[in-house]
Amino acid sequence: MSRRPRPWLPAAAWLLSAAAACAQPTALVGGTLLDGSGGPPLANSVVLIDGERITAVGQVGALAVPADAVLIPTAGLTVLPGLIDLQVRLAELGHGDRAHWTEVYVPLAERVVMPAAAEALLLAGVTTARDIGSPLEAALSVRERIGAHRIAGPALAVSGPALEHDPPPAEHARRWPVAGPLDARQKAERLAHAGVDFLLVTGVSALSDAELAAIGAVSRSTGVPWQAEIRADADVARALEAGAAGLIGIGAGLEPEWPAAALAALGERAARGQPVPWTVGASALTNYEWLRTNSGPLDDPRWRERLPRVVADDVRGSLDDLAGVAAAYDTPALRRAVLAARLRSARAAGARLLVGSDAGEPAHVPGRATWQEVEALVLEAGLTPAEAIRAATLDAAASLAVEHETGSVTPGKYADIIVVRGDPLRHVERLQDVEIVFRRGLRYR
């Protein structure tokens, strides 16, 4: 499949290694800097990049720009760290018919779908992502090719297939069934030894104590953490008691308050100074309910950018009848009514809410999902814009244990930087207006 050229580079140039492509230092000059720490903005900023790394940060008139640097004016714009999305589904692109997608496109995940989704995320300002529930070999291949700069996309952490009790047979490429503790151990070992970054365990309340113990033992022996994907309210306490490193998704519960056991488990971790990192994927639901009354954003050409035309047309056509997609969200109107209360309840109990958009869920296309999740944490969970941006940058990097390399615009870290139009501290939705994207010092937009 041929690739179209980037708007700023000849088609072949972006395939060069970052070191070769960034032989000259680069200076971003004049913009307002939000460095990712949550501190005050820095006006008239200067950010110097050399190779893959940030070498200096300062202000116009105080920080000298090397004479040989490539100057990129950013006056009137906001400079900030690349976004980190901890809950994406690269094997999906927002298609409304899951059965059709599984049959036609999952076999194309490695060659077509996942590279397209990864590039769409990167161009939307996501420079690091955590992929959940993709076919194993496809996930490992895409992660490696992005790391080698052979395809465009965020730096990836991958789980490969989820482990769960009894997924539908058609979904077994992405969801591995667990049948007893021996099977649980063998499948967890297969994933860990294959090189996944974390294990994903879905619906832990449907697994036996022995099955969970087997997965936990593999996690401890291999050093590969496991994350619990929440399906039911009972999953929260059970997952934390069994040693889950974090939580993914908010489940389909309809109560505004979490069960007492869940709140106690969250509070106990917080009291130990280890608040539970939780990506809730709230924006998949809020986006769906919004689109039901105004589907206009689905006709915005920006989300189709870099997607193969035939695939983008198929995704768009599958969303013509949004009422038919409701089953994927399991009583969405009722869930939407209690969403804010559930998020605020979890946060009050001590959970650390981080940005994980669930990009790829029906109608939740990768090019729009991440900024919507940041917005949802502001509007629904009560975070300030500064807190939500930190949840999408430095705090998210810390949850991946890569905060020493990325997550803030700091000398010595990777040059994972985006530039957006407008002021996201006043209007957080301005994160959708991405003008410039650097990942590892290589410019993609």
C-alpha positions in Angstrom: 0.0 0.0 0.0 1.5 3.3 -1.0 1.8 6.2 1.5 1.0 9.8 0.8 3.6 12.4 1.5 3.5 14.5 4.7 2.6 18.1 4.2 6.0 19.3 5.3 8.3 16.6 4.0 8.9 14.5 0.8 7.3 11.1 1.2 10.6 9.3 1.9 12.1 11.7 4.3 10.0 10.8 7.3 11.3 7.2 7.1 14.8 8.3 8.0 16.0 7.7 11.6 15.4 10.6 13.9 19.2 11.2 14.1 19.5 11.5 10.4 16.4 13.6 10.0 17.4 16.0 12.7 21.0 16.6 11.9 20.5 20.4 12.6 19.3 21.6 16.0 15.8 23.1 16.1 14.4 26.0 18.0 10.7 26.6 18.8 10.5 30.3 19.5 7.9 32.6 20.9 5.1 30.4 22.1 3.5 30.0 25.5 5.0 26.9 27.1 3.0 24.5 29.4 5.8 22.2 30.4 3.5 19.4 31.7 4.3 19.8 35.4 1.1 21.7 36.1 3.1 24.9 36.9 2.4 28.4 35.4 2.8 28.9 31.7 6.0 30.4 30.4 5.4 33.2 27.9 7.8 33.9 24.9 9.4 30.5 25.4 12.3 29.0 23.6 12.7 25.2 23.3 15.9 23.9 21.8 16.0 20.4 20.3 19.1 18.5 19.1 18.6 15.0 17.7 16.0 13.2 19.8 16.4 15.3 22.9 15.4 18.6 24.4 18.6 20.5 25.2 17.4 23.7 26.7 14.3 25.6 27.7 14.1 29.4 28.3 12.7 32.7 27.1 13.4 34.9 24.2 16.2 37.3 25.1 17.5 35.0 27.8 18.3 31.8 26.0 20.6 32.0 23.0 19.5 30.2 19.9 22.3 28.4 18.0 23.2 30.1 14.7 22.7 26.9 12.8 19.3 26.0 14.3 16.2 25.6 12.3 13.8 28.3 13.6 10.1 27.4 14.0 8.0 30.4 15.1 5.4 29.6 17.7 4.3 33.0 18.7 0.5 33.1 19.5 0.5 29.3 19.9 0.8 27.0 23.0 3.7 24.5 23.3 3.3 21.5 25.5 4.4 17.9 25.9 3.0 15.3 23.5 -0.1 13.7 24.8 0.0 10.2 26.4 -3.2 8.1 25.8 -3.1 5.0 28.1 -6.2 3.3 26.6 -6.3 2.9 22.9 -7.5 0.1 20.6 -5.3 0.2 17.6 -7.0 -2.8 16.1 -10.3 -0.8 15.8 -11.0 2.5 14.2 -14.4 3.5 15.5 -16.5 1.2 13.2 -20.1 0.7 14.3 -20.5 -2.9 13.3 -18.2 -5.0 15.5 -19.0 -8.3 13.9 -18.3 -7.0 10.4 -15.1 -5.3 11.6 -13.8 -8.5 13.3 -14.4 -10.6 10.2 -13.1 -8.2 7.6 -10.5 -6.0 9.2 -8.9 -7.8 12.2 -7.0 -10.1 9.7 -5.6 -6.8 8.3 -4.6 -5.4 11.7 -0.9 -5.7 11.3 -0.6 -4.4 7.8 -3.4 -1.8 7.5 -5.5 -1.1 10.5 -3.0 -0.6 13.4 -0.5 1.5 11.4 -3.4 3.7 10.2 -4.7 4.1 13.8 -1.2 4.8 15.1 -0.6 7.5 12.6 -3.9 9.1 13.2 -3.2 9.3 16.9 0.3 10.8 16.3 -1.0 13.5 14.0 -3.6 14.3 16.6 -0.7 15.0 19.1 -0.4 11.6 20.9 3.3 10.8 21.1 3.0 7.8 23.5 0.1 5.4 23.8 -0.8 2.1 25.6 -2.6 -0.3 23.2 -5.1 -2.8 24.7 -6.5 -6.0 23.3 -4.9 -6.3 19.9 -3.7 -9.5 18.2 -0.4 -10.5 19.7 1.9 -10.6 16.7 0.3 -7.5 15.2 0.8 -5.5 18.4 4.5 -6.6 18.8 5.2 -5.9 15.1 3.6 -2.4 15.1 5.4 -1.5 18.3 8.8 -2.5 16.8 8.2 -0.7 13.5 7.2 2.5 15.2 10.3 2.3 17.4 12.5 1.8 14.4 10.8 4.8 12.6 9.6 2.5 9.8 6.0 3.6 10.3 4.6 6.7 12.0 2.9 6.5 15.4 3.2 7.1 19.1 5.8 5.2 21.1 3.8 2.1 22.2 3.3 -0.1 25.2 1.2 -3.1 24.3 -0.8 -5.8 26.1 -1.6 -8.1 23.2 -4.9 -10.1 23.7 -6.9 -9.7 26.9 -7.3 -12.7 29.3 -10.9 -13.3 30.2 -13.4 -16.0 31.2 -15.4 -16.8 28.1 -15.1 -14.3 25.2 -17.0 -15.0 22.0 -15.1 -17.4 19.6 -15.0 -14.8 16.9 -13.0 -12.5 19.2 -10.3 -15.0 20.2 -7.6 -13.2 18.2 -7.9 -10.3 20.6 -9.5 -12.0 23.7 -8.0 -15.2 25.0 -10.3 -17.5 27.0 -9.1 -18.7 30.4 -10.2 -22.2 31.4 -8.6 -23.0 34.8 -5.5 -22.0 36.6 -3.1 -24.0 34.5 -4.5 -22.4 31.3 -4.3 -19.0 32.9 -0.7 -19.5 33.9 0.3 -20.8 30.4 -1.4 -18.0 28.5 0.0 -15.3 30.8 3.5 -16.8 30.4 3.1 -16.9 26.6 2.2 -13.2 26.6 5.0 -12.2 29.0 7.7 -14.2 27.3 6.6 -12.8 23.9 7.5 -9.4 25.2 4.3 -7.5 26.0 4.6 -4.5 28.3 1.7 -5.5 30.5 -1.0 -8.2 30.9 -4.6 -7.2 30.4 -7.2 -9.1 32.5 -10.8 -8.4 31.6 -13.8 -9.0 34.0 -11.8 -10.3 37.0 -15.0 -11.1 38.9 -15.7 -13.9 36.4 -12.4 -15.6 37.1 -11.7 -17.9 39.9 -9.3 -17.1 42.8 -7.0 -19.8 41.5 -7.0 -18.3 38.0 -6.2 -14.8 39.2 -3.5 -16.2 41.5 -1.9 -17.9 38.6 -1.9 -14.7 36.5 -0.5 -12.8 39.5 2.3 -15.3 40.0 3.4 -14.9 36.4 3.3 -11.2 36.7 5.5 -11.3 39.8 8.0 -13.8 38.3 8.4 -12.0 35.0 8.1 -8.4 36.2 5.3 -7.8 33.7 2.5 -5.9 35.5 -1.2 -6.7 35.0 -4.0 -4.2 34.5 -7.7 -5.0 35.1 -10.2 -4.0 32.5 -13.4 -3.3 34.5 -16.7 -4.8 33.3 -18.7 -4.8 36.5 -18.5 -2.8 39.7 -17.4 -5.9 41.6 -14.3 -6.0 39.5 -12.7 -3.0 41.2 -12.2 -4.4 44.7 -11.4 -7.9 43.4 -8.7 -6.6 41.0 -7.0 -4.5 43.6 -7.1 -7.2 46.2 -5.5 -9.6 43.7 -2.7 -7.1 42.9 -3.7 -5.3 39.8 -1.3 -2.4 39.0 -4.1 -0.3 37.7 -7.6 -0.1 36.3 -8.9 0.4 32.8 -12.5 1.3 31.8 -15.4 2.2 34.0 -17.7 -0.7 33.3 -21.5 -0.7 32.8 -22.7 0.0 36.3 -25.6 2.4 36.8 -25.1 3.4 40.4 -23.7 6.9 41.0 -21.6 5.6 43.9 -19.2 2.7 43.7 -19.6 -0.2 46.1 -18.2 0.3 49.6 -15.6 -2.5 49.0 -14.3 -0.7 45.8 -14.1 2.7 47.6 -12.3 1.0 50.6 -9.8 -0.7 48.2 -9.1 2.6 46.4 -8.7 4.5 49.7 -6.4 1.9 51.2 -4.0 2.3 48.2 -4.2 6.1 48.4 -3.4 6.0 52.2 -0.2 4.1 51.4 0.8 6.8 49.0 0.1 4.6 46.0 -3.1 5.9 44.4 -4.5 3.6 41.9 -4.0 4.8 38.3 -7.3 4.5 36.5 -8.1 5.3 32.9 -11.8 5.3 32.5 -12.4 5.9 28.8 -15.3 8.3 29.7 -15.1 10.1 26.3 -16.2 7.1 24.3 -19.6 7.4 26.0 -19.9 11.2 26.1 -18.8 11.3 22.4 -21.5 8.7 21.4 -24.3 10.6 23.2 -23.1 13.9 21.7 -23.0 12.5 18.2 -26.6 11.2 18.5 -27.8 14.8 18.6 -25.1 16.2 16.3 -23.3 13.9 13.9 -21.6 16.7 12.1 -18.2 16.0 13.5 -18.2 12.7 11.7 -18.0 14.7 8.5 -15.0 16.7 9.6 -12.2 15.5 7.2 -9.5 15.8 9.9 -10.3 12.5 11.5 -9.9 10.7 8.1 -6.4 12.1 7.7 -4.0 9.4 6.6 -6.6 6.7 6.9 -7.0 4.5 3.7 -10.0 6.0 1.9 -11.8 2.7 1.6 -11.5 2.0 5.3 -12.5 5.6 6.3 -15.6 5.3 4.0 -16.5 2.0 5.6 -16.2 3.4 9.1 -18.2 6.5 8.3 -20.9 4.4 6.6 -21.2 2.1 9.6 -22.1 5.2 11.7 -25.0 6.5 9.6 -27.4 4.9 12.0 -26.0 5.8 15.4 -29.1 4.3 17.2 -28.0 0.9 15.9 -24.7 1.3 17.7 -26.3 1.7 21.1 -25.8 -1.9 22.1 -22.1 -1.5 22.1 -22.5 1.0 24.9 -25.0 -1.0 27.0 -27.8 1.5 28.0 -25.7 4.6 27.1 -28.3 7.1 28.2 -28.6 5.6 31.7 -24.8 5.3 32.0 -24.3 8.8 30.8 -26.6 10.1 33.5 -24.4 8.7 36.3 -21.0 9.2 34.6 -19.9 12.4 36.4 -21.0 11.0 39.8 -19.1 7.8 39.3 -15.9 9.6 38.2 -16.0 12.0 41.1 -16.7 9.2 43.5 -13.7 7.2 42.4 -11.5 10.4 42.5 -12.7 11.3 46.0 -11.8 7.8 47.2 -8.2 8.3 46.0 -8.0 7.0 42.5 -5.7 8.9 40.2 -7.6 9.5 37.0 -5.4 9.5 33.9 -6.1 10.0 30.2 -7.1 6.8 28.4 -9.7 7.6 25.7 -10.7 4.1 24.5 -10.0 5.3 21.0 -11.3 2.8 18.5 -14.6 2.1 20.2 -17.7 2.6 18.0 -17.9 6.2 16.7 -14.8 7.1 18.7 -12.2 7.7 16.0 -8.5 7.9 16.9 -8.0 11.4 15.5 -10.6 12.9 17.9 -10.5 10.6 20.9 -7.7 11.8 23.1 -8.5 15.5 23.4 -12.1 14.5 24.1 -10.9 12.4 27.0 -9.0 15.3 28.4 -12.1 17.4 28.1 -14.2 14.7 29.8 -11.9 14.7 32.8 -12.6 18.4 33.1 -16.3 18.5 32.5 -17.3 15.2 34.1 -14.6 14.4 36.7 -14.0 17.9 37.9 -10.3 18.3 37.1 -9.0 21.7 36.2 -7.6 22.0 32.7 -4.1 22.2 34.1 -4.7 19.0 36.1 -6.2 17.2 33.1 -3.3 18.2 30.9 -0.9 16.9 33.5 -3.0 13.6 33.6 -2.3 13.4 29.8 1.4 14.1 30.1 3.7 13.8 33.2 1.3 11.8 35.4 0.6 9.4 32.5 4.3 9.0 31.8 4.9 8.2 35.5 2.3 5.5 35.3 4.3 3.9 32.6 7.6 4.5 34.5 9.0 6.6 31.7 8.7 10.0 33.4 12.5 10.3 33.2 12.3 10.2 29.4 9.1 11.9 28.4 5.9 13.6 29.8 7.3 17.1 30.2 9.2 19.7 28.2 12.5 19.4 30.2 16.1 19.4 29.1 17.4 15.9 28.6 14.1 14.3 27.9 12.9 13.1 24.5 11.6 15.9 22.2 8.0 14.7 22.3 6.4 18.1 21.8 3.2 19.4 20.3 2.1 22.9 19.4 -1.6 23.8 19.4 -3.6 26.9 18.4 -5.3 28.7 21.3 -5.0 28.4 25.1 -6.0 25.0 26.4 -5.8 26.3 30.0 -8.9 28.4 29.2 -10.5 26.2 26.6 -9.2 22.7 27.0 -10.8 21.6 23.7 -8.2 23.6 21.9 -6.0 20.5 22.2 -7.8 19.4 19.0 -6.1 22.2 17.0 -2.7 20.6 16.6 -0.3 22.6 14.4 3.0 20.9 15.1 4.0 17.4 16.3 7.5 16.2 17.2 8.2 12.7 18.4 11.7 11.8 19.5 12.9 14.9 17.8 11.4 14.0 14.4 8.7 16.3 13.0 5.6 14.6 11.7 3.3 17.6 11.4 
